[in-house]
Amino acid sequence: MIDRRILSYVWRAKNRRKVLELLSKRDMVSAEIEKATEMYKAHISRTLKELKSKNLIVCVNPEDRTYKFYKATISGKKVLEEIERRRLLRK
């Protein structure tokens, strides 16, 4: 079962949803996320930090200082699936 607080946390922020959706499809570095979303670098950094703190994404290579790859965790993917399911129910 998905924690409703986490679900709400992702659902209410467009940037969190966007980044999590991208990372659920493939591993990416922040520069790729910046290009795909047209978000500012500071917003991406903050969003990545927020999603990591909730265990929705993980850094694949934390030892690398320049090109850190991020990917969605199983929990992150489940949250996205639940958001999509609820979106479809609203229609």
SEFIZA-3560 file (N, C-alpha, C; in Angstrom, 3 decimals):
REM SEFIZA-3560
<numar><xx>0.839</xx><yy>-1.189</yy><zz>0.000</zz><atom>N</atom></numar>
<numar><xx>0.000</xx><yy>0.000</yy><zz>0.000</zz><atom>CA</atom></numar>
<numar><xx>0.882</xx><yy>1.248</yy><zz>0.000</zz><atom>C</atom></numar>
<numar><xx>0.468</xx><yy>2.223</yy><zz>-0.770</zz><atom>N</atom></numar>
<numar><xx>1.242</xx><yy>3.453</yy><zz>-0.899</zz><atom>CA</atom></numar>
<numar><xx>0.832</xx><yy>4.437</yy><zz>0.185</zz><atom>C</atom></numar>
<numar><xx>1.817</xx><yy>5.030</yy><zz>0.814</zz><atom>N</atom></numar>
<numar><xx>1.585</xx><yy>6.039</yy><zz>1.838</zz><atom>CA</atom></numar>
<numar><xx>0.926</xx><yy>7.257</yy><zz>1.180</zz><atom>C</atom></numar>
<numar><xx>-0.218</xx><yy>7.643</yy><zz>1.679</zz><atom>N</atom></numar>
<numar><xx>-0.968</xx><yy>8.763</yy><zz>1.079</zz><atom>CA</atom></numar>
<numar><xx>-0.207</xx><yy>10.081</yy><zz>1.169</zz><atom>C</atom></numar>
<numar><xx>0.610</xx><yy>10.225</yy><zz>2.211</zz><atom>N</atom></numar>
<numar><xx>1.400</xx><yy>11.467</yy><zz>2.334</zz><atom>CA</atom></numar>
<numar><xx>2.411</xx><yy>11.568</yy><zz>1.199</zz><atom>C</atom></numar>
<numar><xx>3.034</xx><yy>10.450</yy><zz>0.858</zz><atom>N</atom></numar>
<numar><xx>4.000</xx><yy>10.437</yy><zz>-0.242</zz><atom>CA</atom></numar>
<numar><xx>3.283</xx><yy>10.673</yy><zz>-1.571</zz><atom>C</atom></numar>
<numar><xx>2.156</xx><yy>10.031</yy><zz>-1.744</zz><atom>N</atom></numar>
<numar><xx>1.365</xx><yy>10.205</yy><zz>-2.961</zz><atom>CA</atom></numar>
<numar><xx>0.982</xx><yy>11.670</yy><zz>-3.143</zz><atom>C</atom></numar>
<numar><xx>0.483</xx><yy>12.276</yy><zz>-2.100</zz><atom>N</atom></numar>
<numar><xx>0.099</xx><yy>13.682</yy><zz>-2.137</zz><atom>CA</atom></numar>
<numar><xx>1.313</xx><yy>14.580</yy><zz>-2.395</zz><atom>C</atom></numar>
<numar><xx>2.437</xx><yy>14.227</yy><zz>-1.784</zz><atom>N</atom></numar>
<numar><xx>3.676</xx><yy>14.994</yy><zz>-1.923</zz><atom>CA</atom></numar>
<numar><xx>4.108</xx><yy>15.077</yy><zz>-3.389</zz><atom>C</atom></numar>
<numar><xx>4.005</xx><yy>13.978</yy><zz>-4.095</zz><atom>N</atom></numar>
<numar><xx>4.400</xx><yy>13.964</yy><zz>-5.507</zz><atom>CA</atom></numar>
<numar><xx>3.316</xx><yy>14.596</yy><zz>-6.367</zz><atom>C</atom></numar>
<numar><xx>2.072</xx><yy>14.267</yy><zz>-6.090</zz><atom>N</atom></numar>
<numar><xx>0.950</xx><yy>14.718</yy><zz>-6.910</zz><atom>CA</atom></numar>
<numar><xx>0.819</xx><yy>16.242</yy><zz>-6.946</zz><atom>C</atom></numar>
<numar><xx>1.068</xx><yy>16.892</yy><zz>-5.837</zz><atom>N</atom></numar>
<numar><xx>0.813</xx><yy>18.338</yy><zz>-5.772</zz><atom>CA</atom></numar>
<numar><xx>1.932</xx><yy>19.185</yy><zz>-6.359</zz><atom>C</atom></numar>
<numar><xx>3.029</xx><yy>18.586</yy><zz>-6.781</zz><atom>N</atom></numar>
<numar><xx>4.141</xx><yy>19.357</yy><zz>-7.335</zz><atom>CA</atom></numar>
<numar><xx>4.462</xx><yy>18.887</yy><zz>-8.750</zz><atom>C</atom></numar>
<numar><xx>4.220</xx><yy>19.760</yy><zz>-9.690</zz><atom>N</atom></numar>
<numar><xx>4.424</xx><yy>19.440</yy><zz>-11.102</zz><atom>CA</atom></numar>
<numar><xx>5.873</xx><yy>19.028</yy><zz>-11.388</zz><atom>C</atom></numar>
<numar><xx>6.830</xx><yy>19.730</yy><zz>-10.793</zz><atom>N</atom></numar>
<numar><xx>8.239</xx><yy>19.420</yy><zz>-11.036</zz><atom>CA</atom></numar>
<numar><xx>8.604</xx><yy>18.029</yy><zz>-10.519</zz><atom>C</atom></numar>
<numar><xx>8.111</xx><yy>17.669</yy><zz>-9.353</zz><atom>N</atom></numar>
<numar><xx>8.392</xx><yy>16.341</yy><zz>-8.801</zz><atom>CA</atom></numar>
<numar><xx>7.829</xx><yy>15.250</yy><zz>-9.715</zz><atom>C</atom></numar>
<numar><xx>6.603</xx><yy>15.468</yy><zz>-10.166</zz><atom>N</atom></numar>
<numar><xx>5.968</xx><yy>14.499</yy><zz>-11.064</zz><atom>CA</atom></numar>
<numar><xx>6.762</xx><yy>14.352</yy><zz>-12.357</zz><atom>C</atom></numar>
<numar><xx>7.124</xx><yy>15.485</yy><zz>-12.953</zz><atom>N</atom></numar>
<numar><xx>7.860</xx><yy>15.473</yy><zz>-14.221</zz><atom>CA</atom></numar>
<numar><xx>9.168</xx><yy>14.700</yy><zz>-14.103</zz><atom>C</atom></numar>
<numar><xx>9.940</xx><yy>15.025</yy><zz>-13.077</zz><atom>N</atom></numar>
<numar><xx>11.247</xx><yy>14.387</yy><zz>-12.900</zz><atom>CA</atom></numar>
<numar><xx>11.083</xx><yy>12.902</yy><zz>-12.602</zz><atom>C</atom></numar>
<numar><xx>10.146</xx><yy>12.571</yy><zz>-11.753</zz><atom>N</atom></numar>
<numar><xx>9.924</xx><yy>11.162</yy><zz>-11.421</zz><atom>CA</atom></numar>
<numar><xx>9.468</xx><yy>10.372</yy><zz>-12.647</zz><atom>C</atom></numar>
<numar><xx>8.622</xx><yy>10.967</yy><zz>-13.470</zz><atom>N</atom></numar>
<numar><xx>8.179</xx><yy>10.303</yy><zz>-14.699</zz><atom>CA</atom></numar>
<numar><xx>9.358</xx><yy>10.025</yy><zz>-15.633</zz><atom>C</atom></numar>
<numar><xx>10.233</xx><yy>11.004</yy><zz>-15.789</zz><atom>N</atom></numar>
<numar><xx>11.411</xx><yy>10.806</yy><zz>-16.642</zz><atom>CA</atom></numar>
<numar><xx>12.304</xx><yy>9.694</yy><zz>-16.107</zz><atom>C</atom></numar>
<numar><xx>12.560</xx><yy>9.733</yy><zz>-14.810</zz><atom>N</atom></numar>
<numar><xx>13.471</xx><yy>8.763</yy><zz>-14.212</zz><atom>CA</atom></numar>
<numar><xx>12.861</xx><yy>7.367</yy><zz>-14.131</zz><atom>C</atom></numar>
<numar><xx>11.561</xx><yy>7.272</yy><zz>-14.261</zz><atom>N</atom></numar>
<numar><xx>10.940</xx><yy>5.938</yy><zz>-14.268</zz><atom>CA</atom></numar>
<numar><xx>11.142</xx><yy>5.251</yy><zz>-15.619</zz><atom>C</atom></numar>
<numar><xx>11.448</xx><yy>6.043</yy><zz>-16.637</zz><atom>N</atom></numar>
<numar><xx>11.648</xx><yy>5.485</yy><zz>-17.984</zz><atom>CA</atom></numar>
<numar><xx>13.095</xx><yy>5.047</yy><zz>-18.211</zz><atom>C</atom></numar>
<numar><xx>14.045</xx><yy>5.840</yy><zz>-17.681</zz><atom>N</atom></numar>
<numar><xx>15.469</xx><yy>5.495</yy><zz>-17.839</zz><atom>CA</atom></numar>
<numar><xx>16.322</xx><yy>6.314</yy><zz>-16.877</zz><atom>C</atom></numar>
<numar><xx>17.550</xx><yy>5.839</yy><zz>-16.658</zz><atom>N</atom></numar>
<numar><xx>18.499</xx><yy>6.569</yy><zz>-15.824</zz><atom>CA</atom></numar>
<numar><xx>18.913</xx><yy>7.842</yy><zz>-16.558</zz><atom>C</atom></numar>
<numar><xx>19.055</xx><yy>8.936</yy><zz>-15.804</zz><atom>N</atom></numar>
<numar><xx>19.431</xx><yy>10.215</yy><zz>-16.416</zz><atom>CA</atom></numar>
<numar><xx>20.336</xx><yy>11.003</yy><zz>-15.485</zz><atom>C</atom></numar>
<numar><xx>21.131</xx><yy>11.892</yy><zz>-16.076</zz><atom>N</atom></numar>
<numar><xx>21.901</xx><yy>12.864</yy><zz>-15.303</zz><atom>CA</atom></numar>
<numar><xx>21.104</xx><yy>14.166</yy><zz>-15.275</zz><atom>C</atom></numar>
<numar><xx>21.452</xx><yy>15.052</yy><zz>-14.367</zz><atom>N</atom></numar>
<numar><xx>20.669</xx><yy>16.276</yy><zz>-14.200</zz><atom>CA</atom></numar>
<numar><xx>20.637</xx><yy>17.135</yy><zz>-15.465</zz><atom>C</atom></numar>
<numar><xx>21.712</xx><yy>17.134</yy><zz>-16.241</zz><atom>N</atom></numar>
<numar><xx>21.723</xx><yy>17.921</yy><zz>-17.482</zz><atom>CA</atom></numar>
<numar><xx>20.674</xx><yy>17.413</yy><zz>-18.473</zz><atom>C</atom></numar>
<numar><xx>20.484</xx><yy>16.112</yy><zz>-18.525</zz><atom>N</atom></numar>
<numar><xx>19.452</xx><yy>15.539</yy><zz>-19.411</zz><atom>CA</atom></numar>
<numar><xx>18.057</xx><yy>15.920</yy><zz>-18.917</zz><atom>C</atom></numar>
<numar><xx>17.878</xx><yy>15.902</yy><zz>-17.613</zz><atom>N</atom></numar>
<numar><xx>16.590</xx><yy>16.284</yy><zz>-17.031</zz><atom>CA</atom></numar>
<numar><xx>16.313</xx><yy>17.753</yy><zz>-17.331</zz><atom>C</atom></numar>
<numar><xx>17.354</xx><yy>18.578</yy><zz>-17.199</zz><atom>N</atom></numar>
<numar><xx>17.228</xx><yy>20.009</yy><zz>-17.481</zz><atom>CA</atom></numar>
<numar><xx>16.770</xx><yy>20.239</yy><zz>-18.923</zz><atom>C</atom></numar>
<numar><xx>17.369</xx><yy>19.521</yy><zz>-19.838</zz><atom>N</atom></numar>
<numar><xx>17.023</xx><yy>19.670</yy><zz>-21.257</zz><atom>CA</atom></numar>
<numar><xx>15.606</xx><yy>19.168</yy><zz>-21.538</zz><atom>C</atom></numar>
<numar><xx>15.232</xx><yy>18.054</yy><zz>-20.946</zz><atom>N</atom></numar>
<numar><xx>13.919</xx><yy>17.454</yy><zz>-21.201</zz><atom>CA</atom></numar>
<numar><xx>12.770</xx><yy>18.251</yy><zz>-20.575</zz><atom>C</atom></numar>
<numar><xx>13.021</xx><yy>18.895</yy><zz>-19.450</zz><atom>N</atom></numar>
<numar><xx>11.943</xx><yy>19.582</yy><zz>-18.731</zz><atom>CA</atom></numar>
<numar><xx>11.966</xx><yy>21.096</yy><zz>-18.883</zz><atom>C</atom></numar>
<numar><xx>13.094</xx><yy>21.635</yy><zz>-19.336</zz><atom>N</atom></numar>
<numar><xx>13.292</xx><yy>23.081</yy><zz>-19.426</zz><atom>CA</atom></numar>
<numar><xx>13.175</xx><yy>23.753</yy><zz>-18.051</zz><atom>C</atom></numar>
<numar><xx>13.534</xx><yy>23.004</yy><zz>-17.019</zz><atom>N</atom></numar>
<numar><xx>13.565</xx><yy>23.547</yy><zz>-15.659</zz><atom>CA</atom></numar>
<numar><xx>14.947</xx><yy>24.134</yy><zz>-15.400</zz><atom>C</atom></numar>
<numar><xx>15.018</xx><yy>25.072</yy><zz>-14.465</zz><atom>N</atom></numar>
<numar><xx>16.308</xx><yy>25.617</yy><zz>-14.058</zz><atom>CA</atom></numar>
<numar><xx>17.098</xx><yy>24.571</yy><zz>-13.288</zz><atom>C</atom></numar>
<numar><xx>18.428</xx><yy>24.673</yy><zz>-13.382</zz><atom>N</atom></numar>
<numar><xx>19.306</xx><yy>23.723</yy><zz>-12.712</zz><atom>CA</atom></numar>
<numar><xx>19.050</xx><yy>23.684</yy><zz>-11.199</zz><atom>C</atom></numar>
<numar><xx>18.810</xx><yy>24.835</yy><zz>-10.597</zz><atom>N</atom></numar>
<numar><xx>18.542</xx><yy>24.896</yy><zz>-9.149</zz><atom>CA</atom></numar>
<numar><xx>17.259</xx><yy>24.135</yy><zz>-8.795</zz><atom>C</atom></numar>
<numar><xx>16.244</xx><yy>24.259</yy><zz>-9.640</zz><atom>N</atom></numar>
<numar><xx>14.983</xx><yy>23.546</yy><zz>-9.400</zz><atom>CA</atom></numar>
<numar><xx>15.180</xx><yy>22.034</yy><zz>-9.515</zz><atom>C</atom></numar>
<numar><xx>15.989</xx><yy>21.632</yy><zz>-10.474</zz><atom>N</atom></numar>
<numar><xx>16.254</xx><yy>20.208</yy><zz>-10.653</zz><atom>CA</atom></numar>
<numar><xx>17.010</xx><yy>19.660</yy><zz>-9.449</zz><atom>C</atom></numar>
<numar><xx>18.023</xx><yy>20.384</yy><zz>-9.011</zz><atom>N</atom></numar>
<numar><xx>18.800</xx><yy>19.936</yy><zz>-7.846</zz><atom>CA</atom></numar>
<numar><xx>17.911</xx><yy>19.785</yy><zz>-6.617</zz><atom>C</atom></numar>
<numar><xx>17.062</xx><yy>20.771</yy><zz>-6.398</zz><atom>N</atom></numar>
<numar><xx>16.164</xx><yy>20.715</yy><zz>-5.250</zz><atom>CA</atom></numar>
<numar><xx>15.177</xx><yy>19.555</yy><zz>-5.383</zz><atom>C</atom></numar>
<numar><xx>14.623</xx><yy>19.375</yy><zz>-6.570</zz><atom>N</atom></numar>
<numar><xx>13.663</xx><yy>18.297</yy><zz>-6.809</zz><atom>CA</atom></numar>
<numar><xx>14.310</xx><yy>16.935</yy><zz>-6.614</zz><atom>C</atom></numar>
<numar><xx>15.518</xx><yy>16.750</yy><zz>-7.130</zz><atom>N</atom></numar>
<numar><xx>16.233</xx><yy>15.486</yy><zz>-6.946</zz><atom>CA</atom></numar>
<numar><xx>16.472</xx><yy>15.210</yy><zz>-5.464</zz><atom>C</atom></numar>
<numar><xx>16.870</xx><yy>16.249</yy><zz>-4.744</zz><atom>N</atom></numar>
<numar><xx>17.108</xx><yy>16.104</yy><zz>-3.300</zz><atom>CA</atom></numar>
<numar><xx>15.819</xx><yy>15.711</yy><zz>-2.570</zz><atom>C</atom></numar>
<numar><xx>14.708</xx><yy>16.348</yy><zz>-2.935</zz><atom>N</atom></numar>
<numar><xx>13.419</xx><yy>16.043</yy><zz>-2.306</zz><atom>CA</atom></numar>
<numar><xx>12.990</xx><yy>14.608</yy><zz>-2.584</zz><atom>C</atom></numar>
<numar><xx>13.092</xx><yy>14.196</yy><zz>-3.848</zz><atom>N</atom></numar>
<numar><xx>12.679</xx><yy>12.842</yy><zz>-4.218</zz><atom>CA</atom></numar>
<numar><xx>13.581</xx><yy>11.787</yy><zz>-3.574</zz><atom>C</atom></numar>
<numar><xx>14.872</xx><yy>12.102</yy><zz>-3.470</zz><atom>N</atom></numar>
<numar><xx>15.800</xx><yy>11.174</yy><zz>-2.814</zz><atom>CA</atom></numar>
<numar><xx>15.477</xx><yy>11.035</yy><zz>-1.334</zz><atom>C</atom></numar>
<numar><xx>15.108</xx><yy>12.136</yy><zz>-0.699</zz><atom>N</atom></numar>
<numar><xx>14.801</xx><yy>12.101</yy><zz>0.739</zz><atom>CA</atom></numar>
<numar><xx>13.572</xx><yy>11.238</yy><zz>1.040</zz><atom>C</atom></numar>
<numar><xx>12.697</xx><yy>11.082</yy><zz>0.057</zz><atom>N</atom></numar>
<numar><xx>11.497</xx><yy>10.257</yy><zz>0.219</zz><atom>CA</atom></numar>
<numar><xx>11.687</xx><yy>8.852</yy><zz>-0.339</zz><atom>C</atom></numar>
<numar><xx>12.919</xx><yy>8.521</yy><zz>-0.751</zz><atom>N</atom></numar>
<numar><xx>13.258</xx><yy>7.207</yy><zz>-1.319</zz><atom>CA</atom></numar>
<numar><xx>12.468</xx><yy>6.879</yy><zz>-2.581</zz><atom>C</atom></numar>
<numar><xx>12.175</xx><yy>7.912</yy><zz>-3.374</zz><atom>N</atom></numar>
<numar><xx>11.460</xx><yy>7.706</yy><zz>-4.631</zz><atom>CA</atom></numar>
<numar><xx>12.426</xx><yy>7.582</yy><zz>-5.805</zz><atom>C</atom></numar>
<numar><xx>13.637</xx><yy>8.119</yy><zz>-5.616</zz><atom>N</atom></numar>
<numar><xx>14.703</xx><yy>7.954</yy><zz>-6.608</zz><atom>CA</atom></numar>
<numar><xx>15.977</xx><yy>7.597</yy><zz>-5.858</zz><atom>C</atom></numar>
<numar><xx>16.962</xx><yy>7.148</yy><zz>-6.625</zz><atom>N</atom></numar>
<numar><xx>18.254</xx><yy>6.801</yy><zz>-6.050</zz><atom>CA</atom></numar>
<numar><xx>19.342</xx><yy>7.223</yy><zz>-7.037</zz><atom>C</atom></numar>
<numar><xx>20.493</xx><yy>7.628</yy><zz>-6.490</zz><atom>N</atom></numar>
<numar><xx>21.651</xx><yy>7.933</yy><zz>-7.321</zz><atom>CA</atom></numar>
<numar><xx>22.385</xx><yy>6.618</yy><zz>-7.571</zz><atom>C</atom></numar>
<numar><xx>22.574</xx><yy>6.289</yy><zz>-8.833</zz><atom>N</atom></numar>
<numar><xx>23.178</xx><yy>5.019</yy><zz>-9.213</zz><atom>CA</atom></numar>
<numar><xx>24.680</xx><yy>5.009</yy><zz>-8.952</zz><atom>C</atom></numar>
<numar><xx>25.327</xx><yy>6.156</yy><zz>-9.115</zz><atom>N</atom></numar>
<numar><xx>26.779</xx><yy>6.254</yy><zz>-8.946</zz><atom>CA</atom></numar>
<numar><xx>27.152</xx><yy>7.432</yy><zz>-8.037</zz><atom>C</atom></numar>
<numar><xx>26.859</xx><yy>7.345</yy><zz>-6.757</zz><atom>N</atom></numar>
<numar><xx>27.086</xx><yy>8.475</yy><zz>-5.852</zz><atom>CA</atom></numar>
<numar><xx>28.554</xx><yy>8.892</yy><zz>-5.710</zz><atom>C</atom></numar>
<numar><xx>29.471</xx><yy>7.990</yy><zz>-6.034</zz><atom>N</atom></numar>
<numar><xx>30.890</xx><yy>8.327</yy><zz>-5.905</zz><atom>CA</atom></numar>
<numar><xx>31.369</xx><yy>9.271</yy><zz>-7.009</zz><atom>C</atom></numar>
<numar><xx>30.658</xx><yy>9.325</yy><zz>-8.118</zz><atom>N</atom></numar>
<numar><xx>31.019</xx><yy>10.204</yy><zz>-9.230</zz><atom>CA</atom></numar>
<numar><xx>30.585</xx><yy>11.628</yy><zz>-8.900</zz><atom>C</atom></numar>
<numar><xx>31.508</xx><yy>12.569</yy><zz>-9.021</zz><atom>N</atom></numar>
<numar><xx>31.186</xx><yy>13.947</yy><zz>-8.652</zz><atom>CA</atom></numar>
<numar><xx>30.581</xx><yy>14.755</yy><zz>-9.797</zz><atom>C</atom></numar>
<numar><xx>30.823</xx><yy>14.363</yy><zz>-11.026</zz><atom>N</atom></numar>
<numar><xx>30.337</xx><yy>15.174</yy><zz>-12.145</zz><atom>CA</atom></numar>
<numar><xx>29.063</xx><yy>14.669</yy><zz>-12.792</zz><atom>C</atom></numar>
<numar><xx>29.026</xx><yy>13.419</yy><zz>-13.163</zz><atom>N</atom></numar>
<numar><xx>27.861</xx><yy>12.881</yy><zz>-13.857</zz><atom>CA</atom></numar>
<numar><xx>27.172</xx><yy>11.839</yy><zz>-12.992</zz><atom>C</atom></numar>
<numar><xx>26.287</xx><yy>12.308</yy><zz>-12.142</zz><atom>N</atom></numar>
<numar><xx>25.541</xx><yy>11.400</yy><zz>-11.281</zz><atom>CA</atom></numar>
<numar><xx>24.267</xx><yy>10.970</yy><zz>-12.004</zz><atom>C</atom></numar>
<numar><xx>24.113</xx><yy>9.668</yy><zz>-12.137</zz><atom>N</atom></numar>
<numar><xx>22.915</xx><yy>9.123</yy><zz>-12.761</zz><atom>CA</atom></numar>
<numar><xx>21.876</xx><yy>8.821</yy><zz>-11.688</zz><atom>C</atom></numar>
<numar><xx>20.642</xx><yy>9.183</yy><zz>-11.987</zz><atom>N</atom></numar>
<numar><xx>19.530</xx><yy>8.941</yy><zz>-11.077</zz><atom>CA</atom></numar>
<numar><xx>18.530</xx><yy>8.030</yy><zz>-11.754</zz><atom>C</atom></numar>
<numar><xx>17.816</xx><yy>7.250</yy><zz>-10.941</zz><atom>N</atom></numar>
<numar><xx>16.739</xx><yy>6.417</yy><zz>-11.468</zz><atom>CA</atom></numar>
<numar><xx>15.641</xx><yy>6.313</yy><zz>-10.416</zz><atom>C</atom></numar>
<numar><xx>14.440</xx><yy>6.021</yy><zz>-10.872</zz><atom>N</atom></numar>
<numar><xx>13.297</xx><yy>5.858</yy><zz>-9.968</zz><atom>CA</atom></numar>
<numar><xx>13.412</xx><yy>4.522</yy><zz>-9.248</zz><atom>C</atom></numar>
<numar><xx>13.033</xx><yy>4.513</yy><zz>-7.993</zz><atom>N</atom></numar>
<numar><xx>12.997</xx><yy>3.270</yy><zz>-7.227</zz><atom>CA</atom></numar>
<numar><xx>11.667</xx><yy>2.564</yy><zz>-7.501</zz><atom>C</atom></numar>
<numar><xx>11.538</xx><yy>1.376</yy><zz>-6.983</zz><atom>N</atom></numar>
<numar><xx>10.268</xx><yy>0.643</yy><zz>-7.116</zz><atom>CA</atom></numar>
<numar><xx>9.148</xx><yy>1.456</yy><zz>-6.465</zz><atom>C</atom></numar>
<numar><xx>9.437</xx><yy>2.051</yy><zz>-5.312</zz><atom>N</atom></numar>
<numar><xx>8.429</xx><yy>2.889</yy><zz>-4.629</zz><atom>CA</atom></numar>
<numar><xx>8.029</xx><yy>4.067</yy><zz>-5.497</zz><atom>C</atom></numar>
<numar><xx>9.007</xx><yy>4.696</yy><zz>-6.141</zz><atom>N</atom></numar>
<numar><xx>8.720</xx><yy>5.816</yy><zz>-7.025</zz><atom>CA</atom></numar>
<numar><xx>7.831</xx><yy>5.426</yy><zz>-8.179</zz><atom>C</atom></numar>
<numar><xx>8.107</xx><yy>4.267</yy><zz>-8.759</zz><atom>N</atom></numar>
<numar><xx>7.290</xx><yy>3.791</yy><zz>-9.878</zz><atom>CA</atom></numar>
<numar><xx>5.877</xx><yy>3.451</yy><zz>-9.430</zz><atom>C</atom></numar>
<numar><xx>5.746</xx><yy>2.908</yy><zz>-8.228</zz><atom>N</atom></numar>
<numar><xx>4.407</xx><yy>2.589</yy><zz>-7.700</zz><atom>CA</atom></numar>
<numar><xx>3.592</xx><yy>3.855</yy><zz>-7.457</zz><atom>C</atom></numar>
<numar><xx>4.262</xx><yy>4.898</yy><zz>-6.969</zz><atom>N</atom></numar>
<numar><xx>3.570</xx><yy>6.179</yy><zz>-6.753</zz><atom>CA</atom></numar>
<numar><xx>3.060</xx><yy>6.715</yy><zz>-8.089</zz><atom>C</atom></numar>
<numar><xx>3.890</xx><yy>6.663</yy><zz>-9.112</zz><atom>N</atom></numar>
<numar><xx>3.459</xx><yy>7.125</yy><zz>-10.445</zz><atom>CA</atom></numar>
<numar><xx>2.284</xx><yy>6.312</yy><zz>-10.981</zz><atom>C</atom></numar>
<numar><xx>2.328</xx><yy>4.999</yy><zz>-10.790</zz><atom>N</atom></numar>
<numar><xx>1.230</xx><yy>4.142</yy><zz>-11.235</zz><atom>CA</atom></numar>
<numar><xx>-0.068</xx><yy>4.509</yy><zz>-10.525</zz><atom>C</atom></numar>
<numar><xx>0.020</xx><yy>4.785</yy><zz>-9.246</zz><atom>N</atom></numar>
<numar><xx>-1.172</xx><yy>5.159</yy><zz>-8.475</zz><atom>CA</atom></numar>
<numar><xx>-1.715</xx><yy>6.515</yy><zz>-8.926</zz><atom>C</atom></numar>
<numar><xx>-0.829</xx><yy>7.464</yy><zz>-9.198</zz><atom>N</atom></numar>
<numar><xx>-1.257</xx><yy>8.774</yy><zz>-9.693</zz><atom>CA</atom></numar>
<numar><xx>-1.981</xx><yy>8.607</yy><zz>-11.024</zz><atom>C</atom></numar>
<numar><xx>-1.416</xx><yy>7.803</yy><zz>-11.905</zz><atom>N</atom></numar>
<numar><xx>-2.036</xx><yy>7.570</yy><zz>-13.212</zz><atom>CA</atom></numar>
<numar><xx>-3.390</xx><yy>6.883</yy><zz>-13.055</zz><atom>C</atom></numar>
<numar><xx>-3.459</xx><yy>5.903</yy><zz>-12.181</zz><atom>N</atom></numar>
<numar><xx>-4.724</xx><yy>5.196</yy><zz>-11.947</zz><atom>CA</atom></numar>
<numar><xx>-5.789</xx><yy>6.172</yy><zz>-11.456</zz><atom>C</atom></numar>
<numar><xx>-5.432</xx><yy>7.047</yy><zz>-10.541</zz><atom>N</atom></numar>
<numar><xx>-6.400</xx><yy>8.014</yy><zz>-10.015</zz><atom>CA</atom></numar>
<numar><xx>-6.785</xx><yy>9.052</yy><zz>-11.060</zz><atom>C</atom></numar>
<numar><xx>-5.852</xx><yy>9.406</yy><zz>-11.920</zz><atom>N</atom></numar>
<numar><xx>-6.150</xx><yy>10.330</yy><zz>-13.017</zz><atom>CA</atom></numar>
<numar><xx>-7.207</xx><yy>9.727</yy><zz>-13.928</zz><atom>C</atom></numar>
<numar><xx>-7.042</xx><yy>8.461</yy><zz>-14.248</zz><atom>N</atom></numar>
<numar><xx>-7.995</xx><yy>7.784</yy><zz>-15.138</zz><atom>CA</atom></numar>
<numar><xx>-9.375</xx><yy>7.673</yy><zz>-14.495</zz><atom>C</atom></numar>
<numar><xx>-9.414</xx><yy>7.485</yy><zz>-13.187</zz><atom>N</atom></numar>
<numar><xx>-10.699</xx><yy>7.404</yy><zz>-12.486</zz><atom>CA</atom></numar>
<numar><xx>-11.455</xx><yy>8.729</yy><zz>-12.510</zz><atom>C</atom></numar>
<numar><xx>-10.717</xx><yy>9.821</yy><zz>-12.562</zz><atom>N</atom></numar>
<numar><xx>-11.350</xx><yy>11.151</yy><zz>-12.576</zz><atom>CA</atom></numar>
<numar><xx>-12.027</xx><yy>11.462</yy><zz>-13.897</zz><atom>C</atom></numar>
<numar><xx>-11.582</xx><yy>10.819</yy><zz>-14.957</zz><atom>N</atom></numar>
<numar><xx>-12.129</xx><yy>11.135</yy><zz>-16.301</zz><atom>CA</atom></numar>
<numar><xx>-13.497</xx><yy>10.573</yy><zz>-16.503</zz><atom>C</atom></numar>
//
